[in-house]
Amino acid sequence: MRVGIRRHTSFPPSFTTNGFGAPDLNAITPDTSPAYSISSEHPSGKAYASYLRAVSKLSHLPVLQHTGVDRIVPVEDHFELILSSSQILEAQYVFVGIGDFSYPYRPDIPGNNYGIHYADIQTYNHFSDQMQTVIGGNEAGFDVAINLAKRGIPTTIYTTESGLESKAADPSKRLSTFTIGRYLKYADLIHVESHKQLVAIKKKPTAFKLTFADSSTAISQTKPIFATGFAASQSPLVSSLFDIRANRPLLTAMDESTKSPNVFLIGPQVTHDDVVLCYIYKYRQRFAPLAEELLARLRMTVNPQVTQQYKKANMFLDDFEDCDVNCQC
């Protein structure tokens, strides 16, 4: 399987705030900071990968690079991991953390083959000066429109609900302030059509006809760009080990597969009811509780000092009722 790291800048801001009781938002341990190690406030995927390599070396983690996992097969009381090298590894527990960038989601609608997904955009330099069409009005949709606007190219965004208009305090449901600031610089070139759910794309001789759920239509002179997110459920590994609902793996309260005991999910696809752990500073809070769960099953002693370190750094999420984000102003 191919695991991707995002090329686009989509990380929260990094600051070395460890000494003030608040870890770097992009750190995966309480005592490291990407802002310090890679000197970047908004790290790229490549830069962040260098931070992960540094953490793995610091912790002496055994990492097999350039090694894909083709299949994971349950065998009695363990799992066999069939690697791309034909090697077979045995594991009693499996944590699936393949990310989602390698699995772009295209709407399941007639004509979806006429659109392109923003994850497949290698460069914006080949786009014409014609009005471009973007489907999806959250971080990815605005990121595409902003990058096009930087080149003087206008865009129309069609979306059921725009993160720009959201009044929710939860950053999973509204645009980041970083994106809003960039958008405002190019707002004249970006038109947003809200309450528009795309249901079909039809190829015309020189254009594309878009049909929406409210029966309205629009004409796009260029291929629509899907900014419709990702679905790791499309991975054969995930679909074989997890039950799937609405393109999301079904999980127990301990992020364990409801289908395959001892298989856990970590990363941006982890959700619990209305709690969406899509950003790294959210889902990394589950690492320590899952580690303790694993130690308990192995009947190993938990070091209370380590637990306290993670709790003090607000990197120990074991109660999802604490996830509400409320701001008075």
Legacy VTK file of the C-alpha trace (Angstrom):
# vtk DataFile Version 3.0
C-alpha trace
ASCII
DATASET POLYDATA
POINTS 329 float
0.000 0.000 0.000
1.186 3.536 -0.711
1.125 5.965 2.181
1.183 9.676 1.285
2.200 12.810 3.128
0.357 15.959 2.113
2.224 18.166 -0.331
0.023 21.145 0.447
0.522 23.310 3.524
-2.313 22.148 5.764
-0.741 21.926 9.213
-1.770 24.118 12.149
0.787 26.743 13.184
3.881 25.424 14.944
5.393 27.245 17.906
7.940 26.048 20.462
5.685 26.633 23.470
6.676 23.538 25.470
8.156 25.640 28.285
4.770 27.288 28.873
2.873 24.029 29.364
1.498 23.915 25.820
3.181 21.568 23.340
3.693 22.468 19.703
0.358 21.808 17.975
2.108 19.590 15.410
4.246 17.636 17.876
3.600 13.937 18.410
5.408 13.841 21.782
5.263 16.435 24.597
9.005 17.149 24.506
9.578 17.750 20.775
8.654 20.632 18.475
8.570 20.775 14.664
8.889 24.567 14.928
12.266 24.046 16.594
13.563 21.124 14.540
12.517 22.309 11.064
12.175 26.084 11.692
8.754 26.336 10.065
5.497 27.806 11.359
3.381 26.082 8.696
5.445 23.029 7.714
5.084 21.357 4.346
4.589 17.616 4.132
8.232 17.105 3.165
9.497 19.232 6.050
7.210 17.449 8.505
8.549 14.107 7.310
12.026 15.243 8.346
10.654 15.972 11.847
9.151 12.470 12.024
12.506 10.979 10.993
14.214 12.932 13.761
11.705 11.679 16.368
12.093 8.086 15.191
15.886 8.321 15.481
15.682 9.972 18.896
13.408 7.170 20.130
15.377 4.419 18.351
12.261 3.196 16.555
12.673 0.325 14.091
11.327 1.743 10.839
11.105 -0.169 7.559
11.162 2.420 4.766
10.061 1.834 1.172
8.145 -1.211 2.375
4.481 -1.610 1.534
1.979 -3.802 3.343
0.013 -5.663 0.692
-2.265 -7.635 3.009
-3.006 -8.230 6.679
-4.333 -11.726 7.329
-5.897 -12.844 10.649
-4.379 -16.200 11.660
-5.722 -17.747 14.887
-4.419 -15.495 17.695
-2.277 -13.138 15.607
-1.982 -11.368 12.257
0.328 -11.979 9.329
1.476 -8.851 7.481
2.362 -9.654 3.887
4.929 -7.088 2.770
5.680 -5.912 -0.754
9.078 -7.568 -0.371
7.226 -10.907 0.113
8.434 -10.948 3.706
5.851 -11.962 6.319
5.708 -10.331 9.737
3.645 -11.558 12.679
1.843 -9.202 15.043
-0.555 -9.665 17.918
-1.809 -6.090 17.623
-2.064 -3.832 14.572
-2.379 -0.031 14.528
-3.444 1.234 11.116
-2.092 4.742 10.562
-1.912 5.025 6.776
-3.249 8.583 6.624
-5.712 9.551 3.934
-3.925 11.552 1.230
-3.402 8.453 -0.907
-7.168 7.882 -1.029
-8.856 10.937 -2.593
-12.638 10.792 -2.458
-14.675 11.618 -5.541
-18.426 12.087 -5.137
-20.389 8.998 -6.134
-22.337 10.774 -8.866
-22.820 10.329 -12.627
-19.958 11.906 -14.549
-17.486 12.033 -11.671
-14.796 10.844 -14.092
-14.932 14.279 -15.758
-13.578 15.997 -12.659
-10.065 16.073 -11.240
-9.224 15.752 -7.548
-7.103 18.468 -6.017
-4.740 15.840 -4.598
-3.708 15.091 -8.186
-2.694 18.685 -8.909
1.098 18.702 -9.167
1.354 22.336 -10.281
-1.014 25.237 -10.918
1.070 26.573 -13.774
-0.765 24.609 -16.477
-4.219 26.075 -15.689
-5.679 28.468 -18.250
-6.927 31.955 -17.393
-10.540 30.764 -17.752
-12.884 30.668 -14.788
-12.198 27.467 -12.835
-14.805 25.453 -10.942
-14.167 23.953 -7.495
-16.505 21.506 -5.776
-16.173 21.763 -2.001
-15.960 24.826 0.246
-13.732 23.939 3.152
-9.950 24.114 3.625
-9.046 22.241 0.444
-11.521 24.115 -1.754
-10.303 27.517 -0.619
-6.662 26.421 -0.829
-7.180 25.539 -4.499
-8.995 28.796 -5.215
-6.318 30.853 -3.454
-3.497 29.191 -5.386
-5.340 29.875 -8.644
-6.085 33.460 -7.628
-2.390 34.060 -6.988
-1.976 33.500 -10.721
-4.845 35.832 -11.601
-7.250 32.955 -12.323
-10.875 33.393 -11.097
-12.745 30.564 -9.405
-16.325 29.663 -8.523
-16.691 27.397 -5.490
-19.844 25.276 -5.241
-20.459 23.816 -1.798
-23.290 22.510 0.358
-21.884 24.458 3.300
-18.924 26.803 3.344
-16.394 26.729 6.154
-16.074 30.466 5.564
-19.664 30.988 6.736
-19.569 28.590 9.685
-20.139 30.116 13.114
-18.829 27.018 14.904
-15.792 27.516 17.127
-14.508 24.027 16.312
-11.705 24.472 13.726
-12.785 21.183 12.143
-15.969 22.893 10.981
-14.749 26.333 9.931
-11.878 27.746 7.929
-8.615 28.266 9.759
-7.636 31.870 10.374
-4.574 31.229 8.205
-6.799 30.315 5.253
-9.239 33.180 5.895
-6.363 35.649 5.833
-5.119 34.316 2.504
-8.657 34.289 1.076
-9.285 37.931 1.944
-6.291 38.963 -0.168
-7.899 37.386 -3.251
-11.621 37.547 -2.437
-12.366 39.500 -5.632
-11.313 36.478 -7.692
-13.163 33.852 -5.635
-16.950 33.493 -5.886
-18.731 31.152 -3.463
-22.080 29.481 -4.214
-23.381 27.858 -1.009
-26.200 25.329 -0.589
-25.209 23.642 -3.833
-24.931 19.862 -3.682
-23.568 18.498 -6.944
-25.475 15.438 -8.176
-24.237 15.024 -11.772
-21.700 16.179 -14.337
-22.439 15.909 -18.052
-19.894 16.434 -20.803
-20.897 18.937 -23.461
-18.976 19.546 -26.745
-16.948 22.408 -25.278
-17.954 22.525 -21.605
-19.356 20.598 -18.624
-22.912 20.856 -17.318
-23.242 20.699 -13.534
-26.566 19.673 -11.997
-27.336 20.316 -8.334
-29.776 18.779 -5.854
-32.060 21.837 -6.062
-32.433 21.181 -9.833
-30.369 24.231 -10.718
-27.562 23.900 -13.259
-24.317 25.629 -14.138
-21.865 25.479 -17.011
-18.153 25.067 -16.420
-15.777 25.722 -19.294
-13.100 23.704 -17.505
-12.941 20.371 -15.711
-14.401 20.697 -12.200
-11.860 20.336 -9.410
-12.999 18.079 -6.572
-11.995 19.377 -3.148
-14.106 16.694 -1.532
-11.655 15.219 0.931
-10.359 11.709 1.357
-11.606 8.309 2.467
-9.084 5.805 3.816
-11.933 3.281 3.688
-11.024 2.906 0.003
-7.803 1.188 1.077
-8.031 -2.622 0.796
-6.322 -2.825 4.190
-8.995 -0.729 5.876
-11.964 -2.221 4.037
-10.847 -5.760 4.911
-10.240 -5.083 8.612
-12.986 -2.572 9.472
-16.728 -2.263 9.024
-17.449 0.879 6.987
-20.280 3.373 7.304
-20.514 6.643 5.350
-16.933 6.151 4.154
-15.673 5.984 7.752
-14.325 2.928 9.603
-16.564 1.936 12.520
-14.721 1.993 15.829
-15.246 1.082 19.463
-14.647 3.661 22.186
-10.988 2.558 22.150
-10.592 3.213 18.387
-10.631 -0.546 17.809
-12.204 -2.184 14.783
-15.719 -3.505 15.409
-14.879 -6.260 12.933
-11.320 -7.288 13.804
-10.353 -7.386 17.509
-6.850 -6.052 18.297
-6.841 -3.842 15.188
-6.845 -0.105 15.956
-7.130 3.006 13.808
-5.026 6.117 14.373
-5.003 9.314 12.374
-7.381 11.791 10.720
-10.117 9.244 9.952
-10.866 8.614 13.640
-14.326 9.890 14.589
-16.625 9.363 17.567
-20.167 10.602 16.988
-19.782 14.374 16.476
-16.120 14.400 17.518
-13.892 14.583 14.450
-10.198 14.050 15.221
-9.030 15.227 11.816
-6.127 17.507 12.791
-2.867 16.148 14.157
-3.192 18.107 17.398
-6.470 16.241 17.921
-5.728 12.652 16.974
-2.276 12.652 18.588
-4.127 12.979 21.916
-5.226 9.378 21.454
-1.716 7.897 21.212
-1.052 7.658 24.975
-4.469 6.195 25.949
-4.121 3.548 23.230
-0.598 2.752 24.436
-1.973 2.228 27.939
-4.733 0.012 26.552
-2.100 -2.099 24.815
-0.021 -2.366 28.007
-3.117 -3.452 29.950
-3.870 -6.211 27.461
-0.264 -7.349 27.657
-0.496 -7.195 31.476
2.381 -4.763 31.649
2.714 -1.960 34.195
1.959 1.602 33.153
4.466 4.235 34.260
2.314 6.845 36.059
4.971 9.534 35.517
4.676 9.133 31.749
0.890 9.266 31.982
1.114 12.467 34.015
3.528 13.987 31.482
1.047 13.435 28.652
-1.912 14.661 30.706
-0.034 17.796 31.775
0.693 18.536 28.117
-2.998 17.983 27.214
-2.005 15.028 25.048
-4.143 12.399 26.793
-7.707 12.266 25.479
-9.813 9.575 27.151
-13.133 11.404 27.487
-14.730 12.662 24.278
-17.201 14.832 26.201
-14.249 17.153 26.842
-13.967 17.904 23.123
-16.647 20.589 22.895
-15.243 23.880 21.618
-17.086 26.901 22.964
-16.032 30.544 22.598
-18.031 33.513 23.901
-16.209 35.946 21.645
LINES 1 330
329 0 1 2 3 4 5 6 7 8 9 10 11 12 13 14 15 16 17 18 19 20 21 22 23 24 25 26 27 28 29 30 31 32 33 34 35 36 37 38 39 40 41 42 43 44 45 46 47 48 49 50 51 52 53 54 55 56 57 58 59 60 61 62 63 64 65 66 67 68 69 70 71 72 73 74 75 76 77 78 79 80 81 82 83 84 85 86 87 88 89 90 91 92 93 94 95 96 97 98 99 100 101 102 103 104 105 106 107 108 109 110 111 112 113 114 115 116 117 118 119 120 121 122 123 124 125 126 127 128 129 130 131 132 133 134 135 136 137 138 139 140 141 142 143 144 145 146 147 148 149 150 151 152 153 154 155 156 157 158 159 160 161 162 163 164 165 166 167 168 169 170 171 172 173 174 175 176 177 178 179 180 181 182 183 184 185 186 187 188 189 190 191 192 193 194 195 196 197 198 199 200 201 202 203 204 205 206 207 208 209 210 211 212 213 214 215 216 217 218 219 220 221 222 223 224 225 226 227 228 229 230 231 232 233 234 235 236 237 238 239 240 241 242 243 244 245 246 247 248 249 250 251 252 253 254 255 256 257 258 259 260 261 262 263 264 265 266 267 268 269 270 271 272 273 274 275 276 277 278 279 280 281 282 283 284 285 286 287 288 289 290 291 292 293 294 295 296 297 298 299 300 301 302 303 304 305 306 307 308 309 310 311 312 313 314 315 316 317 318 319 320 321 322 323 324 325 326 327 328
